[in-house]
Amino acid sequence: MVQRQLPNPAELLELMKFKKPELDGRKRRLESALTIADLRRIAKRRTPKAAFDYTDGAAEGELSLSRARQAFEDIEFHPGILRPAPEVDTTVDILGGPSALPFGIAPTGFTRLMQTEGEIAGASAAGAAGIPFTLSTLGTTSIEDVRAANPGGRNWFQLYVMRDREISYELARRAAAAGFDTLQFTVDTPVAGARLRDKRNGFSIPPQLTLGTIVNAIPRPWWWYDFLTTPKLEFASLQATGGTVGELLNAAMDPTISYDDLAIIRDLWPGKIVVKGVQNVEDSVRLVDAGVDGIILSNHGGRQLDRAPIPFHLLPTVVREVGKDATVMIDTGIMNGADIVASIALGAKFTLIGRAYLYGLMAGGRQGVDRTITILRTEIERTMKLLGVSTLAELQPSHVTQLTRLMPLAPPAAAPTRTPRATKASAAKVGAARNAKANPAPPNIEVNGA
């Protein structure tokens, strides 16, 4: 029988623990964010729809982005047991220098649009965390100002090949003079992708005030206060122009970009050069054989060609074909530290985050970027400990199985030769059986062993 008694006031007081209230609203909301998805929800509340959708959206039906994220969700880890890993080392040497974590900040255009601190917040947070920061050709902070914000850290520069080649050459020279150590030669943007959210929102650079934007701004006065009381939003490294994102890209980019352009930039750039936007095995092999310092498997965050290959699915095959010593990196769809761990296990030397960083920026400026890095670091360390590995070098393909919902169909069979009328019925039955054997109906989820 249960013995009952009157509550003891002293024991009740022990249970009543009240947390000291946090009066700093920014700090309070960032501390409540435990995942990148939490930061995204905060960012959506605090950012006007057009600016948020520019960051959050992708091309056309947004299938490339959703598939990339699904690929990371469809993994199965295989932890080792009785392998203590009370402390883990997350450092990595990448492209001739150190990084405290196996990820860096990817290049993002129009970054001050999301939150007024823009690239300064990203660069300074990256420097404090000991990871690389990448400035976009379409950045809203100059090469020199990014260097000033991250003077002791690693700065990388992402380069588009412009119609006026001399513009690209001069940007490369400026980045080299400012001490940027790596150049990302981007190859997946000969023309702009169809970013339909931007078109539906009437989004332009700089943002235009309309009845819709004014109504949307009412619950977000802080964003508009920052926008209207800080320097004009424009490209820092290019001549300022106005128009939709698609119009700006199409006016600036050159669809005739080729290996000749890569050779010119290679001769011009004194540091490491990697090619960003690689999307098949053949190009990966050719680039590595050509002597580039690394490749980045990327479909531009799903913002260019919709239904493009999934970088995470390409990763194991590319690593096998180019060799495990080649520097293969990956971006697109990374929203969790476990995504990064899985990528390293399957052979990536490094990863890059884009939207995850921007969600933190929109949620709380520099402090929000710090929070993004803290969340991912915590997830990486926890995942490694649960897998039973102490260093990134211990991660192996055997730690991960990729589960895929998208299986390619077998190629169609050759057309049959003419069959006499008398045997057509039996031939049809044999053909149906052969096709059924060659092309079985796929289950909902198939497993590809890593």
MIKOL-61626 format. One record per residue: x, y, z of N, C-alpha, C in turn; residue in three letters. Coordinates in steps of 0.001 Angstrom, whole numbers, plus 500000, padded with zeros to 6 digits. Layout:
N
XYZXYZXYZALA ...
***
This chain:
450
500832498815500000500000500000500000500877501250500000MET 500460502268499188501231503503499084501082504300500362VAL 502225504738500914502203505571502108502151507034501696GLN 501195507765502180501027509167501826501264510057503036ARG 501643511312502744501879512293503794501605513675503243GLN 501469514640504118501295516018503687502593516526503070LEU 502502517349502017503712517882501393504558518642502401PRO 505847518427502336506795519108503206507180520428502551ASN 506918521564503184507232522870502575508697522991502167PRO 509615522443502967511037522533502633511343521784501335ALA 510723520626501162510936519851499939510327520562498731GLU 509195521217498941508590521969497851509494523106497391LEU 510136523775498334511034524859497975512217524366497150LEU 512690523135497446513792522566496674513396522336495221GLU 512109522040494991511638521783493634511396523068492844LEU 511187524151493557510815525399492897512076526201492558MET 512601525962491370513778526662490884513359527610489763LYS 513515528879489962513119529864488970514356530426488278PHE 514373530334486957515486530853486183515427532370486139LYS 516596532980486296516661534434486235516224534892484851LYS 515281535815484774514796536237483449515883536954482651PRO 515937536661481344516885537307480440516215538529479830GLU 516748539700480140516137540939479680516538541313478258LEU 517646540765477769518097541026476405517271540169475449ASP 516387540830474680515479540087473812516198539260472763GLY 517259539804472159517998539054471140518639537807471746ARG 519295537984472870519941536844473521518918535801473921LYS 517749536264474419516714535334474860516197534482473717ARG 515918535101472570515364534315471471516422533399470850ARG 517685533832470845518722532966470282519003531771471187LEU 518969531987472493519174530873473412518056529844473303GLU 516882530270472861515764529328472711515911528464471463SER 516805528836470557517010528084469315517966526931469571ALA 517471525719469438518288524528469670518730523867468377LEU 518110524236467255518434523657465956518444524762464907THR 518951524446463731518898525404462625517452525669462233ILE 516593524659462351515172524859462052514564525892462998ALA 515004525903464254514522526918465198514961528312464746ASP 516216528430464298516693529723463812515905530161462581LEU 515569529220461730514780529551460541513419530121460931ARG 512774529536461944511459530028462372511574531454462923ARG 512622531710463698512827533064464217513086534037463068ILE 513923533615462127514249534470460983513004534818460180ALA 512134533862459995510921534104459214510021535123459884LYS 509970535093461213509143536064461936509712537475461827ARG 511031537586461752511668538892461878512033539542460543ARG 511872538832459447512356539320458155511191539503457189THR 511148540587456426510095540756455424510051539579454460PRO 508867539305453966508640538117453151509565538047451942LYS 509741539141451216510547539104450001511991538746450314ALA 512544539336451381513925539051451744514071537631452269ALA 513110537192453083513181535823453600513049534809452469PHE 512109535036451570511906534092450466513099534055449527ASP 513781535179449351514990535163448530516016534205449129TYR 516140534225450449517087533344451135516598531901451149THR 515358531715451480514797530392451734514468529640450452ASP 514186530367449379513667529744448170514739529168447275GLY 514285528507446216515157527895445225514500528054443862ALA 515022527345442872514535527520441502513280526692441242ALA 512410527250440434511218526587439894510436525847440981GLU 510329524519440883509557523769441878510317523469443149GLY 511568523944443253512432523767444424512699522295444728GLU 512690521454443681512929520026443867514386519736444199LEU 515307520456443562516722520205443840517031520415445313SER 516494521484445894516750521771447298516091520737448197LEU 514830520445447953514128519500448828514756518110448750SER 515199517706447555515841516399447420517188516370448133ARG 517929517471448065519220517521448751519036517392450253ALA 518032518070450788517782517964452223517281516572452593ARG 516425516007451740515919514663452001517054513652452018GLN 518038513835451152519166512905451090519897512842452422ALA 520044513979453092520699513975454389519817513342455463PHE 518524513504455336517631512864456298517605511352456106GLU 517788510916454862517732509483454556519100508833454696ASP 519692508967455868520927508243456146520741507423457412ILE 521528506394457494521528505535458682522961505455459188GLU 523162505800460451524489505719461052524713504328461652PHE 525988503935461693526367502646462276527435502894463341HIS 527015503097464590527975503410465646528767502183466079PRO 530002502428466508530788501385467139530530501410468637GLY 530606500257469263530356500189470699531659499894471444ILE 531675500253472710532833500048473577534081500708473005LEU 533864501839472364534959502649471825534831504047472415ARG 535357504251473597535149505534474281535676506708473469PRO 534875507755473404535280509000472745534804510160473610ALA 535355510258474848534880511327475739535215512718475229PRO 536291512821474444536670514088473832536848513861472335GLU 536439514838471534536584514689470091537349515879469524VAL 538097515610468470538869516639467779538185516926466448ASP 537664518126466288536925518490465069537769519295464092THR 539051519447464366539886520269463495540218519529462201THR 540501520304461171540832519730459870541778520689459146VAL 542695520116458375543527520922457483542871520908456110ASP 542615522097455576541920522184454290542563523270453437ILE 542960522897452243543510523838451271544667524650451848LEU 545553523930452536546781524543453015546682525287454311GLY 545571525173455025545425525879456291544476525155457223GLY 544411525596458478543572524920459467542141525444459490PRO 541246524607459958539884525009460295539505524270461569SER 538934524981462521538585524375463801537415523410463682ALA 536666523520462593535497522669462354535504522242460897LEU 534837521144460561534857520656459173533852521361458265PRO 533588522625458549532718523402457666533143524861457689PHE 532820525551456596533034526982456512531769527655456014GLY 531807528970455929530646529732455477530727529918453967ILE 529671529519453284529608529575451834529363531010451358ALA 529660531292450095529380532629449549527887532840449352PRO 527400533979449775525988534323449587525902535767449094THR 525091536000448084524933537337447541523916538159448303GLY 524021539483448189523041540421448767522858540212450269PHE 523936539879450980523783539411452360523247540478453293THR 523566541743453064523020542791453928521515542950453744ARG 520970542374452681519523542384452508518853541591453624LEU 519442540474454011518834539624455033518854540299456403MET 519997540905456727520143541618457989521298542589457814GLN 521184543753458350522071544853457974523542544618458287THR 523861543727459232525266543449459540525934542634458437GLU 525147541866457699525608541181456509526904540415456648GLY 527778540584455644529029539831455589529959540133456762GLU 529855541311457339530689541635458496530386540679459642ILE 529105540388459858528721539449460905529255538058460592ALA 529124537643459331529588536305458964531090536170459072GLY 531822537163458570533282537085458581533839537126459997ALA 533302538019460828533808538127462198533457536900463021SER 532269536339462811531892535121463525532765533947463085ALA 533024533856461781533888532786461274535289532916461855ALA 535808534135461890537132534339462455537198533928463912GLY 536178534284464684536155533926466104536077532417466303ALA 535391531725465386535231530275465495536391529511464880ALA 537265530199464125538398529536463500538050528752462261GLY 537029529236461500536627528567460266536705529560459111ILE 536792529102457857536874530028456724535545530720456439PRO 535664531945455927534511532698455450534709532982453969PHE 533637532810453170533718533048451732532871534252451350THR 533493535215450686532793536398450190532372536167448747LEU 531127536485448433530593536332447090530955537521446210SER 531107537253444912531226538339443932530063539314444077THR 528891538794444423527693539619444573527465540023446024LEU 528546540088446803528437540501448194528110541973448326GLY 527642542324449512527285543709449792528274544355450757THR 529417543722450923530523544272451703531787544087450878THR 532650545072450875533818545017450009534836543978450478SER 535687543600449561536783542678449862537617543214451019ILE 537938544481450962538796545088451974538112545167453335GLU 536796545428453362536082545496454636535923544123455270ASP 535765543096454446535714541734454995537056541383455615VAL 538133541740454941539463541497455505539617542211456847ARG 539120543438456932539219544193458181538393543542459291ALA 537267542935458931536413542276459929536980540944460378ALA 537823540336459556538390539021459869539890539043459554ASN 540634539903460257542040540128459879542947538934460143PRO 542635538147461161543502537017461497542966535684461038GLY 541795535698460398541173534444459976541386534154458510GLY 540761533076458058540887532667456662539711533208455861ARG 540030533980454834539016534519453941539178533897452559ASN 538068533445451997538028532892450646537168533809449782TRP 537404533778448469536619534615447567535987533761446476PHE 534687533979446259533957533269445210533878534158443985GLN 534298533620442836534401534420441623533456533929440540LEU 532644534844440015531892534603438791532704535137437611TYR 532587534476436477533190534994435252532160535906434592VAL 532500537180434516531569538177434017531721538342432499MET 530726538950431882530820539247430450532044540123430165ARG 532249541091431026533458541899430941534514541197431791ASP 535375540429431137536337539601431858537233540416432778ARG 537552541632432392538472542427433193537909542698434586GLU 536566542756434702535959542929436029536331541750436920ILE 536199540539436394536539539342437165538022539312437508SER 538859539666436540540301539648436788540677540630437898TYR 540072541810437865540393542817438868539922542396440255GLU 538756541746440341538281541248441629539242540210442190LEU 539725539317441330540688538314441779541966538976442293ALA 542442540005441593543647540698442031543430541375443393ARG 542267542009443562541981542667444839541925541665445982ARG 541272540521445751541168539510446803542548538970447171ALA 543379538747446172544733538271446446545515539312447236ALA 545398540572446856546109541641447554545644541780448999ALA 544379541438449261543829541535450618544134540302451457ALA 544859539342450898545254538175451677544274537026451665GLY 543274537047450784542371535904450663543186534727450126PHE 543056533543450752543962532451450390543388531451449400ASP 542072531477449176541448530497448285540404531181447421THR 540342530768446162539351531302445226538426530185444770LEU 537118530442444867536113529487444389535653529933442997GLN 536116529243441991535761529529440603534419528850440331PHE 533359529649440171531991529112440137531526528909438703THR 531007527696438429530746527293437041529290526939436763VAL 528412527083437738527034526609437559526037527734437316ASP 526534528924436944525636530068436778525886530779435449THR 525784530062434316525920530755433037524768531728432794PRO 523588531363433306522422532248433303521714532060434632VAL 520791532947434939520083532871436214519035531767436190ALA 518877531080437306517787530134437457516464530863437646GLY 515371530138437455514033530728437585513587530660439049ALA 513862531724439785513521531759441201512129532390441337ARG 511147531512441364509763531958441205509248532723442413LEU 509737532393443592509283533161444761509635534640444579ARG 510830534905444058511245536300443865510337537009442871ASP 509983536317441787509104536927440785507731537203441364LYS 507206536272442127505872536464442702505861537582443738ARG 506994537763444426507084538813445430507452540164444831ASN 507752540194443526508221541434442916509533541894443513GLY 510373540911443866511611541207444583512642541832443653PHE 513324542872444122514360543530443328515471544008444245SER 516609544363443624517739544933444341517943546361443828ILE 517840547419444671517413547347446069515910547123446178PRO 515403546716447362513965546493447527513167547755447238PRO 512020547574446608511147548698446284509941548709447220GLN 509578549889447649508414550017448520507131549954447688LEU 506275549002448029504955548875447420503942548743448547THR 502667548722448193501646548537449223501868547225449958LEU 502210546171449192502433544872449821503609544878450784GLY 504726545495450374505891545510451265505628546369452500THR 504849547430452345504533548277453498503677547515454502ILE 502681546796454008501832545996454902502661544926455593VAL 503544544278454829504380543224455389505374543788456398ASN 505731545060456265506722545665457150506157546034458508ALA 504855546202458607504256546697459852504683545887461077ILE 504653544531461035505092543787462225506608543595462303PRO 507372544184461370508831544011461340509521545376461226ARG 509207546295462101509766547650461966511279547684462121PRO 511836546731462926513277546740463146514040546525461847TRP 513563545678460944514274545421459691514288546692458847TRP 513122547342458759513041548544457932513807549697458553TRP 513854549749459866514664550781460520516133550599460137TYR 516617549354460220518001549086459823518230549423458353ASP 517289549021457509517446549218456072517509550703455715PHE 516676551502456349516560552911455989517590553798456674LEU 518258553289457723519204554129458472520651553656458325THR 520917552757457386522275552286457130522621552560455665THR 523903552431455280524289552741453903523470551969452877PRO 523329552554451716522525551990450630522926550549450330LYS 521917549705450124522165548308449797522556548201448327LEU 523807547824448079524289547679446715525482546738446707GLU 525877546310445520527051545467445405528277546266445832PHE 529107545648446641530300546347447105531463546208446135ALA 531478545131445344532601544880444455532272545136442990SER 531002545470442722530579545709441347529882547056441262LEU 529745547549440054529026548800439853527563548595440238GLN 527022549473441048525656549323441535524659549381440386ALA 523708548461440402522630548439439418521345548094440121THR 520236548240439406518953547880439970518229546916439072GLY 517283546179439639516496545236438870516266543964439656GLY 515582543017439032515371541735439685516682540967439735THR 516725539963440589517938539158440705518267538502439373VAL 517250537960438701517470537316437414518034538274436380GLY 517503539497436347517990540490435391519441540863435669GLU 519768541011436953521140541362437311522110540248436931LEU 521731539005437225522609537882436903522781537719435402LEU 521678537793434671521765537603433222522570538713432548ASN 522504539916433106523270541014432533524758540869432807ALA 525098540224433938526498540155434347527194538867433915ALA 526487537728433978527126536435433742527304536161432250MET 528254535280431948528565534955430561528380533466430326ASP 527412533064429488527185531638429240528282530976428419PRO 529276531727427936530361531127427157531546530722428024THR 531413530786429355532492530401430250532996529006429884ILE 534341528811429919534935527559429464536207527250430241SER 536838526121429871538108525750430490539192526786430211TYR 539080527511429120540052528568428834540013529641429917ASP 538798529975430374538675530966431448539294530437432736ASP 539074529148433026539681528560434216541200528659434150LEU 541768528402432980543222528461432832543741529874433074ALA 543020530877432587543452532264432781543433532636434262ILE 542338532288434927542222532601436352543263531826437150ILE 543520530600436769544529529791437453545893530474437393ARG 546234531027436240547508531721436097547535533036436868ASP 546351533652436994546259534959437647546275534842439167LEU 545686533769439696545463533650441143546669532988441814TRP 547247533599442845548442533037443471548173531967444522PRO 546922531876445010546611530933446080545980529654445565GLY 545222529014446436544526527790446074543286528136445243LYS 542960527258444281541768527467443472540932526195443459ILE 539644526356443743538710525238443702537582525595442742VAL 536987524580442147535890524797441203534584524441441900VAL 533687525404441970532406525251442679531273525067441676LYS 530423524067441945529281523818441073529450522576440227GLY 530343521662440626530555520409439890529388519476440188VAL 528861518819439113527629518046439291527652516685438599GLN 528831516213438190528903514837437689530309514281437858ASN 530437512986437687531707512309437918532730512693436861VAL 532308512736435591533246513017434507533930514365434688GLU 533168515400435015533764516713435237534694516701436449ASP 534322515952437477535165515861438675536529515293438325SER 536536514200437568537799513564437183538632514499436316VAL 537987515138435349538723516028434443539351517187435195ARG 538624517773436146539144518913436890540310518512437789LEU 540178517374438460541267516915439321542495516596438475VAL 542287515955437339543411515664436440544053516945435905ASP 543233518003435785543752519273435286544554520031436339ALA 544520519551437578545373520122438603544758521180439488GLY 543415521298439498542820522247440439543058521738441858VAL 543008522644442810543303522272444191542133521588444886ASP 540945521695444322539793521039444912538551521286444086GLY 537504520527444367536207520717443726535135520757444802ILE 534075521497444501532925521555445408531725520990444674ILE 531241519844445156530009519268444618528852520124445111LEU 528129520745444176527110521722444565526142521919443412SER 524861522060443735523905522496442715523399523911443036ASN 524293524699443662524017526104443960522830526250444921HIS 522746525327445848521648525404446807520287525223446175GLY 520250524546445010518984524344444319518472525593443629GLY 519302526626443471518835527914442986519062528120441490ARG 519645527117440809519910527259439389519065526261438584GLN 519615525095438288518892524074437537518079523224438494LEU 516750523291438387515931522426439219516043520993438695ASP 515867520032439599516054518611439306517522518282439003ARG 518418519105439489519851518843439318520263517675440214ALA 521439517076439969521904515965440809522029516378442274PRO 521896515407443146522012515628444586523480515489444975ILE 524135516542445427525566516449445729525923515328446697PRO 525127515141447733525431514103448727525363512710448113PHE 524476512501447150524420511210446470525618511015445549HIS 526104512094444944527262512009444062528549511709444825LEU 528611512138446056529853512164446815530629510841446813LEU 530043509705447204530851508469447281531446508066445939PRO 530677508204444863531176507816443546532296508737443097THR 532132510035443307533173510983442917534462510703443680VAL 534360510497444976535561510221445785536253508956445306VAL 535472507949444971536068506703444475536799506926443156ARG 536235507743442281536812507927440954538006508887440946GLU 537997509911441792539107510870441776540196510499442765VAL 539909509574443670540898509172444657540670509842445991GLY 540929509108447048540611509623448388541500510782448812LYS 542621510988448119543502512093448479543094513416447837ASP 542224513369446828541760514602446191540873515387447161ALA 540898516703447034540097517550447919538715517736447320THR 537766516944447834536369517023447410535567517626448544VAL 534866518703448253534024519368449243532576519321448772MET 531669519701449659530254519568449328529449520667450002ILE 528413521153449304527425522019449942526043521627449427ASP 525055522388449798523639522231449428522909521292450377THR 522008521884451154521093521093451978521551520820453385GLY 522721521288453788523250520974455127522521521812456174ILE 521831521129457075521049521806458108521319521249459500MET 522268520317459613522516519664460900523973519224460934ASN 524560519227462122525920518739462241526067517296461814GLY 525004516511461956525053515122461511525212515029460001ALA 524658515997459255524854516039457797526340516186457470ASP 527019517019458250528444517257458039529246516006458370ILE 528932515360459471529628514125459853529458513062458778VAL 528242512904458267527989511907457223528794512223455968ALA 528902513503455616529660513896454429531146513567454587SER 531697513859455756533100513542456005533316512030455967ILE 532391511269456529532514509809456529532545509252455114ALA 531806509863454204531736509364452829532812509973451930LEU 533760510674452528534923511087451754535115512559451516GLY 534155513396451904534343514835451732535435515316452680ALA 536259516223452194537293516799453053536766517996453839LYS 535645518585453357535142519808453966533732520043453469PHE 532983520869454191531619521208453796531427522716453928THR 530371523220453291530059524642453346528588524828453671LEU 528290525816454512526899526109454877526505527465454312ILE 525289527556453788524773528807453248523550529268453998GLY 522415528635453725521174529067454377521256528945455892ARG 521918527919456397522014527752457853522647528982458496ALA 523661529525457844524310530747458336523375531951458207TYR 522652532039457095521779533191456876520579533184457813LEU 520070532003458165518977531951459141519447532539460475TYR 520675532197460885521203532771462118521380534269461998GLY 521871534727460844522053536161460616520729536900460729LEU 519696536388460084518389537042460133517775536976461523MET 518089535931462270517521535781463611518172536712464622ALA 519454537083464378520093537907465403521441538477465044GLY 521682538805463770522939539443463397524142538583463729GLY 525229539229464159526458538502464478526214537444465540ARG 525433537763466572525135536784467611524374535586467040GLN 523544535836466056522822534740465424523738533824464636GLY 524750534396463964525726533568463254526533532749464252VAL 526916533379465369527593532630466430526741531447466889ASP 525437531692466992524538530623467452524478529490466430ARG 524441529832465143524474528802464102525701527914464259THR 526850528532464422528100527780464537528092526918465799ILE 527586527460466896527521526699468148526618525485468005THR 525457525672467381524522524548467189525181523451466362ILE 525787523817465250526404522814464386527590522137465071LEU 528384522921465802529509522319466519529017521287467536ARG 527995521649468281527450520732469284526940519458468634THR 526243519586467523525704518408466822526821517534466254GLU 527879518162465730529014517392465211529676516606466342ILE 529952517282467436530639516617468548529793515486469118GLU 528502515726469290527637514692469850527554513485468923ARG 527404513740467623527315512638466658528595511815466645THR 529747512477466682531018511749466699531136510889467951MET 530774511431469097530857510652470339529928509446470299LYS 528722509629469765527778508522469677528219507469468668LEU 528983507875467659529526506910466691530751506202467239LEU 531361506750468290532548506143468857533821506523468140GLY 533894507754467627535106508226466952535596509494467640VAL 536907509611467755537500510759468437538010511821467485SER 538280511438466229538788512385465244538021512227463945THR 538068513260463121537396513194461828538015512123460942LEU 539324511878461105540006510876460293539486509470460560ALA 538888509253461722538354507927462052537020507649461362GLU 536366508685460843535089508483460162535330507760458839LEU 534562506715458593534719505883457409533363505670456729GLN 533368505288455438532092504984454769531256503945455509PRO 531898503055456240531153502030456972530298502621458090SER 530524503865458452529703504505459483528351504970458953HIS 528173504984457631526972505588457042526400504691455957VAL 525097504557455926524378503987454797523453505052454241THR 523522505259452935522623506200452276521350505471451871GLN 520229505998452298518933505490451880518391506437450829LEU 517904505917449735517437506797448670516029506442448244THR 515221507464448029513848507282447556513772507396446039ARG 514868507819445415514873508056443972515830507071443321LEU 515294506075442622516113505082441944515991505280440441MET 517132505374439717517026505533438266516439504304437605PRO 515630504534436579515070503428435823516139502796434949LEU 516001501481434667516917500820433746516676501371432344ALA 517722501417431499517520501914430130516533501043429387PRO 515757501611428438514761500815427707515431499719426892PRO 514750498588426783515272497463426005515244497811424518ALA 516134497142423739516168497366422296514857496912421667ALA 514470497578420573513228497233419889513316495798419367ALA 512283494964419581512324493564419130512252493472417610PRO 512824492387417077512692492130415638511275491698415329THR 510903491761414060509547491421413658509242489964414001ARG 508128489731414658507742488389415089506575487894414258THR 506650486641413772505518486092413021504241486193413839PRO 503111486384413104501831486586413774501520485455414748ARG 501851484228414374501461483071415185502138483080416545ALA 503316483713416635504050483648417899504019484959418681THR 503259485965418184503259487269418852502744487197420281LYS 501725486422420521501145486353421862502142485775422859ALA 502794484661422477503761484061423387504969484985423577SER 505382485670422482506509486592422599506184487743423545ALA 504949488211423500504549489305424383504651488887425841ALA 504253487616426123504329487130427501505781487041427967LYS 506666486526427092508074486431427442508670487818427665VAL 508305488757426765508815490119426896508352490780428185GLY 507109490558428543506589491146429777507332490589430986ALA 507592489279430963508317488673432075509740489223432158ALA 510386489374430973511756489881430956511808491316431492ARG 510837492143431072510804493523431542510539493605433035ASN 509671492741433518509362492738434944510592492379435757ALA 511405491437435197512619491043435896513664492144435868LYS 513784492828434700514794493868434554514426495156435278ALA 513110495416435397512645496664436000511625496387437097ASN 512054495795438190511089495531439264510570496829439853PRO 509335496799440322508767497999440937509543498318442199ALA 510096499531442312510908499857443488510044500021444724PRO 510549499603445875509826499876447123509916501359447433PRO 509257501758448515509252503170448856510638503696449169ASN 511455502863449808512818503285450147513764502144449813ILE 514809502462449038515841501493448714517106501852449484GLU 517938500859449747519147501069450503520352500893449593VAL 521235501889449586522526501770448930523562501666450028ASN 524207500553450157525225500396451191526382501322450917GLY 526809502034451961527937502966451781529238502204451797ALA 
***
